[in-house]
Amino acid sequence: MSAGWARRTISTSRLPRATAAYLTLRNGRLSAAECLQQGIVNRVVPKDRLIPAAEELAEMVCESSPRAVQAAGAALSPERRVPGRR
């Protein structure tokens, strides 16, 4: 992960303190394995499997009920989070 991508994509205020510190100390440069270990990403796939993996995830979401997807999105929305809870 490059520092520029991290600054544009990850709000360190939403990460656990230790993870934010680690990311900051590493100047925003983490390998895919480190991102997985730190909980920044949920899954790592080889580059040639990226599109198929994304399509599998999209299919899984599309197979879910629209209300369930909306409820999950609302529950995980930063505006709905309880302060101090991650």
Residue frames as qw, qx, qy, qz and C-alpha x, y, z in Angstrom:
[[0.000, 0.893, 0.450, 0.000, 0.00, 0.00, 0.00],
 [0.427, 0.375, -0.036, 0.822, 1.40, 3.41, -0.83],
 [0.165, -0.317, -0.447, 0.820, 1.33, 6.40, 1.51],
 [0.231, 0.040, -0.234, -0.943, -0.80, 8.40, -0.94],
 [0.501, -0.269, -0.719, -0.399, -3.43, 5.67, -1.16],
 [0.416, -0.362, -0.718, 0.424, -3.51, 5.35, 2.61],
 [0.039, -0.228, -0.239, 0.943, -3.99, 9.09, 3.12],
 [0.371, -0.006, -0.368, -0.852, -6.82, 9.20, 0.58],
 [0.616, -0.160, -0.686, -0.352, -8.55, 6.00, 1.65],
 [0.621, -0.344, -0.652, 0.267, -8.01, 5.26, 5.34],
 [0.258, -0.785, 0.107, -0.553, -9.05, 7.54, 8.14],
 [0.433, 0.189, -0.761, 0.444, -6.69, 6.59, 10.96],
 [0.347, -0.226, 0.420, -0.807, -9.30, 7.87, 13.42],
 [0.853, -0.017, -0.076, -0.516, -11.42, 4.85, 12.48],
 [0.742, 0.225, -0.617, 0.137, -8.67, 2.33, 13.10],
 [0.773, -0.575, -0.201, 0.179, -7.68, 0.87, 16.45],
 [0.179, -0.948, 0.246, 0.095, -4.98, 3.06, 18.03],
 [0.626, -0.407, 0.586, 0.313, -2.22, 0.45, 17.65],
 [0.650, 0.423, 0.537, 0.332, -3.05, -0.07, 13.97],
 [0.216, 0.964, 0.109, 0.109, -3.13, 3.68, 13.29],
 [0.369, -0.820, 0.394, 0.190, 0.24, 4.06, 15.04],
 [0.699, -0.101, 0.617, 0.347, 1.73, 1.19, 13.05],
 [0.534, 0.681, 0.417, 0.276, 0.45, 2.65, 9.78],
 [0.005, 0.997, -0.069, 0.016, 1.81, 6.09, 10.69],
 [0.517, -0.652, 0.498, 0.245, 5.20, 4.72, 11.73],
 [0.656, 0.098, 0.644, 0.381, 5.42, 2.80, 8.47],
 [0.045, 0.384, -0.263, -0.884, 4.69, 6.03, 6.56],
 [0.687, 0.376, 0.137, -0.606, 1.53, 4.45, 5.19],
 [0.511, 0.456, -0.674, -0.276, 3.47, 1.70, 3.43],
 [0.637, -0.191, 0.688, -0.291, 2.17, -1.75, 4.24],
 [0.098, 0.128, -0.902, -0.400, 2.22, -4.95, 2.26],
 [0.637, -0.208, -0.437, -0.600, -1.01, -6.74, 1.45],
 [0.656, -0.193, -0.703, 0.194, -0.19, -9.30, 4.14],
 [0.214, -0.070, -0.480, 0.848, 0.38, -6.54, 6.72],
 [0.389, -0.137, -0.112, -0.904, -2.92, -4.89, 5.77],
 [0.720, -0.228, -0.584, -0.297, -4.67, -8.21, 6.30],
 [0.557, -0.141, -0.648, 0.499, -2.87, -8.76, 9.62],
 [0.064, -0.052, -0.319, 0.944, -3.77, -5.25, 10.83],
 [0.191, 0.562, 0.760, -0.264, -7.43, -5.65, 9.84],
 [0.125, 0.478, -0.150, -0.856, -7.34, -2.92, 7.20],
 [0.543, 0.203, -0.555, -0.596, -8.55, -5.37, 4.53],
 [0.815, -0.138, 0.372, -0.422, -10.64, -8.52, 4.90],
 [0.908, 0.172, 0.366, 0.110, -9.12, -10.57, 2.13],
 [0.023, -0.697, 0.528, 0.484, -6.03, -10.63, -0.09],
 [0.865, 0.338, 0.371, 0.002, -6.09, -12.24, -3.52],
 [0.534, -0.130, 0.456, 0.700, -3.49, -12.49, -6.28],
 [0.142, 0.442, -0.159, -0.871, -3.70, -9.70, -8.85],
 [0.231, 0.051, -0.771, -0.591, -4.98, -12.06, -11.55],
 [0.219, -0.423, -0.879, 0.036, -7.88, -13.09, -9.25],
 [0.000, -0.191, -0.314, 0.930, -8.89, -9.55, -8.25],
 [0.441, 0.022, -0.287, -0.850, -11.80, -9.08, -10.68],
 [0.581, -0.192, -0.756, -0.232, -13.22, -12.61, -10.17],
 [0.333, -0.252, -0.710, 0.567, -12.98, -12.17, -6.38],
 [0.151, 0.156, 0.160, -0.963, -14.73, -8.79, -6.56],
 [0.520, -0.053, -0.511, -0.682, -17.44, -10.29, -8.77],
 [0.492, -0.224, -0.834, 0.110, -17.95, -13.15, -6.29],
 [0.132, -0.267, -0.537, 0.789, -18.40, -10.63, -3.48],
 [0.312, 0.106, -0.136, -0.934, -20.79, -8.55, -5.60],
 [0.533, -0.137, -0.724, -0.416, -22.83, -11.66, -6.43],
 [0.364, -0.271, -0.792, 0.409, -23.04, -12.56, -2.75],
 [0.064, 0.255, 0.304, -0.916, -24.33, -9.07, -1.94],
 [0.412, 0.068, -0.394, -0.819, -26.79, -9.14, -4.84],
 [0.490, -0.187, -0.836, -0.162, -28.17, -12.49, -3.67],
 [0.153, -0.260, -0.680, 0.669, -28.98, -10.99, -0.27],
 [0.029, 0.793, 0.607, 0.024, -32.26, -9.30, 0.41],
 [0.239, 0.636, 0.066, 0.731, -32.20, -5.59, -0.46],
 [0.482, -0.805, -0.055, -0.341, -33.47, -4.73, 3.01],
 [0.868, -0.399, 0.003, 0.297, -30.71, -6.76, 4.65],
 [0.625, 0.277, 0.068, 0.727, -28.09, -4.99, 2.54],
 [0.054, -0.753, -0.087, -0.650, -29.57, -1.58, 3.39],
 [0.688, -0.712, -0.056, -0.129, -29.73, -2.45, 7.09],
 [0.849, -0.173, 0.012, 0.498, -26.12, -3.66, 7.09],
 [0.418, 0.484, 0.080, 0.765, -25.00, -0.49, 5.33],
 [0.298, -0.796, -0.078, -0.521, -26.88, 1.69, 7.79],
 [0.815, -0.572, -0.052, 0.071, -25.54, -0.22, 10.79],
 [0.786, -0.097, 0.091, 0.604, -21.95, 0.10, 9.56],
 [0.260, 0.812, 0.146, 0.501, -22.26, 3.73, 8.49],
 [0.436, 0.100, -0.403, 0.799, -19.80, 6.01, 10.33],
 [0.262, -0.401, 0.005, -0.878, -22.65, 8.40, 11.17],
 [0.788, -0.377, -0.255, -0.414, -24.43, 5.61, 13.08],
 [0.674, 0.091, -0.620, 0.391, -21.49, 4.33, 15.12],
 [0.589, -0.780, -0.212, 0.022, -21.51, 4.58, 18.86],
 [0.127, 0.865, -0.396, 0.283, -18.70, 6.89, 20.06],
 [0.345, -0.599, 0.693, -0.206, -15.73, 4.97, 21.44],
 [0.821, 0.042, 0.558, -0.110, -16.78, 1.72, 19.76],
 [0.179, 0.563, -0.632, -0.501, -14.93, 0.17, 16.83]]
